[in-house]
Amino acid sequence: MILVQNHPPLLNGNNFCNLLLMKIGKTGLALLYFLFLGSFLGAQSPESFDKHRVRKGETLNQILERYQISEVQFLEYNPLVERIGIQKRMVLRIPVYLLLTPVERNLTNKIQDETQNFITHLVTEKETKWRLAYQYGTTIVILDSLNPNIIEGLKIGQQIKVPQVELLNIIPKNDILHNYYKVLPKEGFYRIERKLGVNQSVLDSLNPTLRLTGLLEGMILKIPGSQSGKLKIKNDLLVERINLLDSAIQIRKIKLGVLLPFKANEIVFDYVQDTQTALSSRNLHTISLDFYSGVRYATIQAAQKGIDIEIKTFDTENNQNTLQKIVQSGELDDVDLIIGPLIPNNFNFISNQSSLKNISKISPLSSNPIIKRENVFQSVTQKSDFRTKMIEFLGTRIDSTHNVIIVTDSLNRKMEKQFQHQFPWAIIMRPEKADYILPELVDSLLIDSIPNKIILETQSFPLIASAISQFNSQNRLEREVQVFTSYRSNSYDNENLSRKVLGGVKFTYPVGFKPLDFDKNQNFINAFIKEFGKPPNKEAIRGYDVVMDGIFRIAIAKDLESSLKFGETEYISSRFSYTKEANQSFSNNSIYILQHDKYEIIEIKE
């Protein structure tokens, strides 16, 4: 057993208002109104912020009344409250605004009264304020000021006032080329570039009105679909992800139990050559050590945030007799969270122990099924979730104008039927007995001038290699071929399958763990190397992500189940969105959809 512990210039006069209205006339009133309102009224930016710690029994209405701000203004800077409500000891950001003078208020009211360039819009199903703001070339702030009854949201059948425009900005259905982003208060081009990676020249080219108006709070910007920073897509709009690292800490000390099959008893440390041989190949020794380096680095990061982590680490030896001794020792009875074991059978053994029933246990690494019991958290997204998501995704990417070919082996006939039902015009292609497809057959089934969409369902490497190679060789200027799968097994990790070939067919698939983005995470990588002497691999990053999520959920919500109200979280290469199941267990159903593009792997919009 290994036991490790670490405590580780204002406008003046009504005469000016009248003169201004006579000078510009009604033609220019609308534009002036939008510019003024967008930068001065509802879009007024806070001059500063106060902090407020919620007291016992204190309500949102009491806080709003005390600080004389609206709920909309409050929620703009405290989005977590919308999810979980007001919580005792929660630290809130209170925006402080300068009040409009009577002269300023008179000017804005007069502009609105004199302006007639508005029409009525009937709200229909699935319409949102951001879509209407983009469609009518205005901002959410202005829509709210024109229609106070929609501040809390739109309702189907509502008639609302919108600007009259000559040409509507139409958002295409399933727009895979662009993302859309709402400009936040005090947000300039520099901040947007830092957040999304899109510079001003690109924004100007996609949003021509920017040259006239500049950035306005609540304005909806079109941006390239490949650039979204660390934001997520919600109802087609880019929004911030929940960042637990910036949330108020409720618990400052956490005990963590880590069970990994180091199998230290099988390494003969007296013989250097034998030890090097044992640690040079991928096995339980190396996987456990790499995963544990990620665990350790997560605790270092947590300590920097003021959380004291006590780690109790055990070598399970991949042996249930050893596990029984660990349980009987009572060392795990007072921990707040158990990570592991890695092997499903061993994890099931631990989760079945009555003495550990009330402790949350996370299965961290294996994609194989575990027994769902109370307080069991399966952190690895399951195959069924991937396939459900990909069926939904392909429904938005494939239509009857495409030539669809379904390639499956004998073990995936069920998926073949599902996709054939979804795309009844599709052609079924089955491999030869040796999991090989004939080049002549591939060439005869592909069509020039229209997109060829291939759905490949197999875990057989010979069939994967044959299919990807054959379809890539057919991909040329006049013949577009793209390959999809609903499940990317470990067979795709074979070193004989090059990124060049996968990039040639823009191979697209769902996955629960995305490759490390070296550009975005250079600071993380450098700090990890400084601590452990080598860059983090997949297992190390997974260990870091799982433990960081577990630690901060407990530190903020006091236990994992209570933390579910936070919604989806994301770290270096993993997302976590747990759903509760009937047997009181929890499953992570977060999914990335990735695509090979030349030599790169990119995340694409769902």
C-alpha positions in Angstrom: 0.0 0.0 0.0 1.2 3.5 -0.9 0.0 6.2 1.5 0.7 9.8 0.4 -0.5 12.9 2.3 0.1 16.5 1.3 -1.4 19.6 3.0 -0.7 21.1 0.3 -19.1 64.9 -21.9 -22.7 65.0 -20.9 -25.4 66.6 -23.1 -27.0 69.7 -21.6 -30.3 71.6 -22.3 -33.6 70.8 -24.0 -32.7 73.3 -26.7 -29.9 71.0 -27.8 -32.4 68.1 -28.1 -34.8 70.1 -30.3 -31.9 71.4 -32.5 -30.5 67.9 -32.9 -33.9 66.5 -34.0 -34.4 69.3 -36.6 -30.8 68.8 -38.0 -30.8 65.1 -38.6 -34.5 64.6 -39.5 -36.4 61.3 -39.3 -34.2 59.5 -41.8 -31.2 59.5 -39.5 -33.2 59.2 -36.3 -33.3 55.4 -36.3 -29.5 55.0 -36.6 -28.9 57.6 -34.0 -31.3 55.9 -31.7 -29.7 52.6 -32.0 -26.2 54.0 -31.5 -27.3 56.1 -28.6 -29.3 53.4 -26.9 -26.8 50.7 -27.6 -24.0 52.6 -25.9 -25.8 54.7 -23.3 -29.2 53.3 -22.1 -29.7 49.6 -21.6 -26.1 49.0 -22.8 -24.7 51.3 -20.2 -21.6 49.6 -18.8 -21.0 49.4 -15.1 -18.5 52.0 -13.7 -17.3 49.5 -11.1 -18.4 46.4 -9.2 -19.2 45.7 -5.6 -18.9 42.4 -3.9 -21.8 41.0 -1.8 -21.7 37.8 0.3 -25.2 36.3 0.6 -26.4 36.0 4.2 -28.7 33.3 5.6 -32.3 33.7 4.4 -31.4 36.5 2.0 -33.4 36.6 -1.3 -32.6 37.8 -4.8 -35.4 40.5 -4.5 -33.8 41.9 -1.3 -30.4 42.1 -3.0 -31.8 43.8 -6.1 -33.7 46.3 -3.9 -30.7 47.0 -1.8 -28.5 47.8 -4.8 -31.2 49.3 -7.0 -30.4 47.2 -10.1 -32.6 45.1 -12.3 -32.6 41.3 -12.4 -31.3 41.5 -16.0 -28.3 43.7 -14.9 -27.6 41.4 -12.0 -27.8 38.1 -13.9 -25.4 39.5 -16.6 -22.6 39.3 -14.1 -23.8 36.4 -12.0 -24.9 33.8 -14.5 -24.6 30.9 -12.0 -27.5 32.3 -10.0 -29.8 31.6 -13.0 -28.9 27.9 -12.7 -28.7 27.3 -8.9 -30.4 30.3 -7.3 -29.1 32.3 -4.3 -27.0 30.3 -2.0 -25.8 31.1 1.5 -22.2 32.5 1.5 -22.2 32.9 -2.3 -20.1 35.9 -3.4 -21.9 38.0 -5.9 -20.7 40.7 -8.3 -22.8 43.8 -8.1 -22.6 46.2 -11.1 -22.5 49.9 -10.2 -24.0 52.2 -12.8 -24.1 56.0 -13.3 -27.7 57.2 -13.3 -29.0 59.1 -16.4 -29.6 62.8 -15.8 -33.1 64.2 -16.6 -31.7 65.8 -19.8 -30.2 62.6 -21.0 -33.4 60.7 -20.3 -35.4 63.4 -22.1 -33.2 63.1 -25.2 -33.6 59.3 -25.4 -37.4 59.5 -24.8 -37.8 62.2 -27.5 -35.7 60.2 -30.0 -37.9 57.1 -29.4 -41.1 59.1 -29.7 -40.1 60.8 -32.9 -38.8 57.6 -34.6 -41.3 55.7 -36.7 -39.1 53.2 -38.5 -40.4 50.2 -36.6 -42.5 47.2 -37.6 -44.3 44.5 -35.6 -42.9 41.0 -35.5 -44.9 37.9 -34.5 -42.8 35.5 -32.4 -42.9 32.0 -33.6 -41.7 28.7 -32.3 -37.9 28.3 -31.6 -37.2 32.1 -32.1 -34.8 33.6 -29.7 -33.9 37.2 -28.9 -30.4 36.8 -30.3 -31.7 35.5 -33.6 -34.1 38.4 -33.9 -31.4 40.9 -33.0 -29.2 39.4 -35.8 -32.0 39.2 -38.3 -33.1 42.8 -37.8 -29.5 44.2 -37.5 -30.0 45.5 -33.9 -28.9 44.4 -30.4 -30.6 42.5 -27.6 -30.4 45.5 -25.4 -32.4 47.6 -27.9 -35.0 44.9 -28.4 -35.4 44.8 -24.6 -35.7 48.6 -24.4 -38.3 48.6 -27.2 -40.2 45.7 -25.6 -40.0 45.7 -21.8 -42.3 42.7 -21.7 -39.6 40.4 -23.3 -36.8 41.1 -20.9 -37.5 37.8 -19.2 -37.8 36.0 -22.5 -39.9 35.6 -25.6 -43.3 33.8 -25.8 -44.8 32.2 -28.9 -47.5 34.5 -30.3 -46.1 37.7 -28.8 -46.1 40.8 -31.1 -43.0 42.8 -30.6 -41.5 46.0 -32.0 -38.4 45.6 -34.2 -36.5 47.9 -36.5 -37.6 48.1 -40.1 -34.8 47.0 -42.4 -34.5 46.7 -46.2 -32.8 43.3 -46.0 -33.1 40.7 -43.3 -29.9 38.9 -42.0 -31.0 35.3 -42.5 -29.3 32.6 -40.5 -29.1 29.4 -42.6 -30.5 26.2 -41.1 -27.7 24.1 -39.7 -25.1 26.7 -40.4 -21.9 24.7 -40.3 -19.7 27.5 -41.6 -20.3 30.1 -38.9 -20.9 30.5 -35.2 -22.7 33.5 -33.6 -21.6 35.5 -30.5 -23.3 38.1 -28.3 -21.1 41.1 -27.5 -20.8 41.5 -23.7 -20.6 44.8 -21.8 -17.3 46.7 -22.1 -16.1 44.1 -24.7 -13.8 45.4 -27.4 -12.1 43.8 -30.4 -9.0 42.9 -28.4 -10.9 41.0 -25.7 -13.0 39.2 -28.4 -9.8 38.2 -30.2 -8.3 36.9 -27.0 -11.5 34.9 -26.2 -12.4 33.6 -29.7 -9.2 33.9 -31.8 -11.0 36.2 -34.3 -9.4 39.5 -35.2 -11.1 42.8 -36.1 -10.5 42.5 -39.9 -12.3 39.1 -40.0 -15.2 40.4 -37.8 -15.6 43.5 -40.1 -15.7 41.2 -43.2 -18.4 39.0 -41.8 -20.3 41.9 -40.1 -20.3 44.9 -42.4 -22.3 47.1 -40.1 -19.4 47.1 -37.6 -17.6 49.7 -39.7 -20.6 52.1 -39.0 -21.5 51.3 -35.5 -18.5 49.7 -33.8 -19.1 47.1 -31.1 -22.3 47.5 -29.1 -23.4 45.5 -26.1 -25.9 42.8 -27.1 -24.9 42.9 -30.8 -24.8 39.5 -32.5 -21.7 38.8 -34.5 -21.1 36.2 -37.1 -17.7 34.5 -36.7 -16.0 31.6 -38.5 -17.4 28.2 -37.4 -13.9 26.9 -36.7 -13.2 29.6 -34.1 -15.1 29.5 -30.8 -12.3 29.5 -28.2 -13.4 27.7 -25.0 -17.1 28.7 -25.4 -19.8 26.1 -26.0 -22.7 26.2 -28.4 -26.2 26.5 -26.9 -29.1 26.8 -29.3 -26.6 27.8 -32.0 -25.2 30.7 -29.9 -21.8 30.7 -28.3 -22.0 31.0 -24.6 -19.5 30.8 -21.7 -18.9 27.5 -20.1 -19.3 27.0 -16.3 -16.0 27.6 -14.7 -15.9 26.1 -11.3 -12.4 27.4 -10.7 -13.8 31.0 -10.3 -16.7 30.0 -8.1 -16.9 30.5 -4.3 -15.3 27.7 -2.3 -17.5 26.2 0.5 -15.1 23.4 1.6 -11.4 24.1 2.1 -10.2 20.6 3.0 -10.9 17.4 1.0 -9.8 13.9 1.5 -9.2 11.9 -1.7 -8.8 8.2 -2.0 -7.0 7.0 -5.2 -6.9 3.3 -6.1 -4.6 2.3 -9.0 -3.0 -0.9 -10.2 0.6 0.2 -9.9 1.5 -3.5 -9.4 4.7 -2.4 -7.7 5.2 -5.9 -6.3 5.9 -7.2 -9.9 8.7 -4.8 -10.6 12.2 -5.9 -9.5 13.7 -2.6 -8.6 17.1 -4.2 -7.9 17.6 -4.7 -11.7 17.7 -1.5 -13.6 17.3 -3.1 -17.0 14.2 -5.1 -15.9 12.7 -2.0 -14.4 13.3 0.1 -17.5 11.8 -2.7 -19.7 8.7 -2.9 -17.4 8.2 0.9 -17.6 8.9 1.3 -21.3 5.8 -0.4 -22.8 2.2 0.6 -22.2 0.9 -1.6 -19.4 -0.9 -1.2 -16.0 2.4 0.1 -14.5 2.9 3.0 -16.9 -0.8 3.8 -17.3 -1.2 4.0 -13.5 1.9 6.2 -13.1 0.9 8.5 -15.9 -2.7 8.8 -14.6 -1.3 9.5 -11.1 0.9 12.3 -12.3 -2.2 14.0 -13.5 -3.9 13.4 -10.2 -1.0 14.9 -8.3 -0.9 18.0 -10.6 -4.6 18.5 -10.1 -4.0 18.6 -6.3 -1.2 21.1 -6.8 -3.5 23.4 -8.8 -6.2 23.0 -6.2 -3.8 24.0 -3.5 -3.1 27.2 -5.4 -6.8 28.0 -5.2 -6.8 27.5 -1.4 -8.0 23.9 -1.2 -6.1 21.5 1.1 -6.1 18.0 -0.4 -5.1 15.0 1.6 -4.4 12.1 -0.8 -4.6 8.4 0.3 -3.1 6.4 -2.6 -3.3 2.6 -2.7 -1.8 0.1 -5.0 -4.6 -2.3 -5.8 -2.2 -4.8 -7.5 -5.1 -5.5 -9.8 -6.1 -8.1 -7.1 -9.4 -8.3 -5.3 -7.8 -9.8 -2.2 -5.6 -6.7 -2.0 -8.8 -4.6 -2.4 -10.4 -6.5 0.4 -7.5 -5.7 2.7 -7.6 -2.0 1.8 -11.4 -1.9 2.6 -10.9 -3.8 5.9 -8.1 -1.3 7.0 -10.7 1.4 7.2 -8.4 3.9 5.4 -11.1 4.8 2.9 -14.0 5.2 5.4 -13.4 9.0 6.0 -12.5 10.1 2.4 -14.8 12.5 0.5 -14.2 11.0 -2.9 -12.8 7.7 -4.3 -11.1 7.7 -7.7 -10.7 4.2 -9.2 -10.0 1.4 -9.4 -9.3 1.5 -13.2 -10.4 -2.1 -14.0 -14.3 -2.4 -14.2 -14.4 -5.7 -12.2 -12.3 -4.1 -9.4 -14.3 -0.9 -9.5 -17.5 -3.0 -9.1 -15.9 -4.8 -6.1 -15.3 -1.4 -4.4 -18.7 0.1 -5.3 -20.4 -3.0 -3.7 -18.8 -2.5 -0.3 -21.4 -1.4 2.3 -18.9 0.6 4.3 -18.2 2.8 1.3 -21.9 3.1 0.1 -22.2 6.8 1.0 -18.9 7.9 -0.6 -18.9 9.1 -4.2 -16.8 6.8 -6.4 -15.6 7.8 -9.9 -14.8 5.3 -12.6 -12.1 7.4 -14.3 -10.6 5.7 -17.4 -12.3 2.6 -18.7 -15.0 2.8 -21.4 -16.1 -0.7 -20.5 -19.5 -0.9 -18.6 -19.5 -0.9 -14.9 -22.4 -1.9 -12.5 -24.5 1.2 -11.8 -24.9 1.6 -8.1 -25.7 4.4 -5.7 -23.0 7.1 -5.6 -21.3 5.6 -8.6 -20.1 8.1 -11.3 -19.2 6.7 -14.7 -17.0 9.6 -16.0 -16.3 7.9 -19.4 -19.1 8.6 -22.0 -20.5 5.3 -23.2 -20.7 3.9 -26.7 -24.6 4.1 -26.8 -24.3 7.8 -26.1 -21.9 8.3 -28.9 -24.1 6.5 -31.4 -27.3 8.3 -30.3 -25.5 11.7 -30.7 -24.0 10.8 -34.1 -27.4 9.6 -35.5 -28.8 13.0 -34.5 -25.7 14.8 -35.9 -25.8 13.1 -39.3 -29.5 14.0 -39.6 -28.4 17.6 -39.8 -25.5 16.9 -42.2 -26.9 14.5 -44.7 -29.9 14.9 -47.0 -31.4 13.3 -50.1 -29.1 15.3 -52.4 -26.1 13.3 -51.1 -24.9 9.9 -52.2 -24.8 7.9 -49.0 -23.0 4.6 -48.6 -23.1 2.5 -45.4 -20.2 0.1 -44.8 -20.5 -2.3 -41.9 -19.1 -5.6 -40.8 -21.1 -8.6 -39.4 -20.9 -7.3 -35.9 -22.6 -4.0 -36.7 -25.7 -5.1 -38.6 -27.9 -3.3 -36.0 -26.3 0.0 -36.8 -26.6 -0.7 -40.5 -30.4 -1.1 -40.1 -30.6 2.1 -38.0 -28.8 4.2 -40.6 -30.7 2.5 -43.5 -34.0 3.5 -41.7 -32.6 7.1 -41.3 -31.4 7.3 -44.9 -33.6 4.9 -47.0 -31.9 5.9 -50.3 -28.5 4.8 -48.9 -26.4 2.0 -50.6 -25.3 -0.9 -48.5 -21.7 -2.0 -49.0 -20.4 -5.1 -47.2 -16.8 -6.2 -47.1 -15.3 -9.4 -48.4 -14.6 -12.2 -45.9 -11.2 -10.9 -45.1 -12.6 -7.5 -44.1 -11.5 -6.0 -47.4 -13.5 -3.9 -49.9 -13.0 -4.1 -53.6 -11.5 -0.9 -55.3 -13.7 -1.5 -58.4 -16.8 -1.6 -56.3 -15.9 1.6 -54.4 -15.2 3.4 -57.8 -18.5 2.2 -59.2 -20.6 3.4 -56.2 -19.1 6.9 -55.9 -20.6 9.8 -57.9 -18.9 12.9 -59.3 -20.3 16.4 -58.8 -22.4 15.5 -55.6 -21.1 14.9 -52.1 -20.5 11.3 -51.2 -21.1 10.5 -47.5 -19.7 7.3 -46.2 -20.9 5.8 -42.8 -18.3 3.3 -41.6 -19.3 1.0 -38.7 -16.6 -1.4 -37.7 -14.0 -2.1 -35.0 -11.9 -4.3 -37.3 -8.6 -2.6 -38.2 -8.2 -4.4 -41.6 -11.6 -3.1 -42.7 -10.9 0.4 -41.3 -7.6 0.5 -43.1 -9.0 -0.8 -46.4 -12.1 1.5 -46.4 -10.3 4.7 -45.4 -7.5 4.0 -47.9 -9.9 3.2 -50.8 -12.2 6.2 -50.1 -9.2 8.5 -49.7 -7.8 7.4 -53.1 -11.2 8.3 -54.7 -11.3 11.8 -53.2 -10.4 14.4 -55.8 -11.6 17.8 -57.1 -14.6 16.5 -58.9 -15.4 13.7 -56.5 -15.9 14.7 -52.8 -15.8 11.9 -50.3 -16.3 12.2 -46.5 -16.3 9.4 -44.0 -18.2 9.3 -40.7 -18.5 6.8 -37.8 -20.7 6.6 -34.8 -18.0 4.9 -32.7 -14.3 5.4 -32.9 -12.7 2.4 -31.2 -9.0 2.0 -30.2 -8.4 0.4 -33.6 -8.2 3.9 -35.1 -5.1 4.5 -32.9 -3.1 2.0 -35.0 0.2 3.6 -36.1 -0.4 2.3 -39.6 -3.4 4.6 -40.0 -1.9 8.0 -40.8 -3.5 11.4 -40.1 -2.9 12.3 -43.7 -5.3 9.6 -44.9 -7.9 10.4 -42.2 -7.6 14.1 -43.1 -8.1 13.3 -46.8 -11.6 12.0 -46.1 -12.3 14.5 -43.3 -13.0 11.6 -41.0 -15.7 12.7 -38.5 -16.6 11.0 -35.2 -17.9 11.5 -31.7 -15.6 11.1 -28.7 -15.5 11.9 -25.0 -11.9 12.9 -24.8 -10.3 15.3 -27.3 -6.6 15.5 -28.2 -4.5 18.1 -26.4 -4.5 21.5 -28.0 -0.8 22.5 -27.7 -1.4 26.2 -28.7 -4.1 26.8 -26.1 -2.5 24.9 -23.3 1.1 25.8 -23.6 1.3 27.2 -20.1 -0.2 24.0 -18.7 2.2 21.8 -20.6 5.2 23.9 -19.6 4.2 23.8 -15.9 3.6 20.0 -16.1 7.1 19.5 -17.6 8.6 21.6 -14.9 6.9 19.5 -12.2 7.3 16.0 -13.7 10.1 16.3 -16.3 8.1 15.3 -19.3 4.9 16.5 -21.1 1.5 15.0 -20.1 0.2 12.2 -22.2 -3.5 11.1 -22.6 -3.7 9.3 -19.3 -2.0 12.1 -17.3 -4.4 14.7 -18.8 -7.4 12.4 -18.0 -6.2 12.0 -14.4 -5.9 15.8 -14.1 -9.3 16.5 -15.6 -11.2 13.9 -13.6 -9.7 14.9 -10.3 -10.0 18.7 -10.9 -13.7 18.3 -11.7 -14.3 16.1 -8.7 -12.3 18.3 -6.2 -14.0 21.6 -7.3 -17.5 20.1 -7.4 -17.1 19.0 -3.8 -15.4 22.2 -2.8 -18.2 24.4 -4.2 -21.3 22.2 -3.7 -20.1 20.1 -0.8 -20.9 16.8 -2.7 -20.9 15.5 -6.3 -24.7 15.0 -6.5 -25.4 18.6 -5.4 -22.9 19.9 -8.0 -25.0 18.6 -10.9 -26.9 21.9 -10.9 -23.8 23.5 -12.3 -24.3 21.7 -15.7 -21.5 20.9 -18.0 -17.9 21.6 -17.0 -14.7 21.4 -19.1 -11.0 21.2 -18.4 -8.0 20.4 -20.6 -9.4 17.6 -22.8 -12.6 16.4 -21.1 -16.1 17.6 -20.4 -18.4 16.4 -17.6 -22.2 16.6 -17.7 -23.6 13.9 -15.3 -27.2 12.7 -15.5 -28.8 10.8 -12.7 -30.1 7.4 -13.5 -33.0 5.4 -11.9 -30.6 3.4 -9.6 -29.1 6.5 -8.1 -25.9 6.3 -10.2 -24.6 9.0 -12.5 -23.3 8.9 -16.1 -21.3 11.5 -18.0 -22.9 12.1 -21.4 -20.6 14.9 -22.7 -19.5 14.5 -26.3 -17.1 16.2 -28.7 -17.6 15.8 -32.4 -14.2 15.9 -34.0 -13.0 16.0 -37.6 -9.7 15.3 -39.3 -8.8 18.3 -41.5 -5.5 17.7 -43.3 -3.0 17.0 -40.5 -5.1 18.7 -37.8 -8.0 17.5 -35.6 -10.7 20.1 -35.1 -13.9 20.2 -33.0 -16.9 21.0 -35.2 -20.2 22.5 -34.3 -22.9 20.0 -33.4 
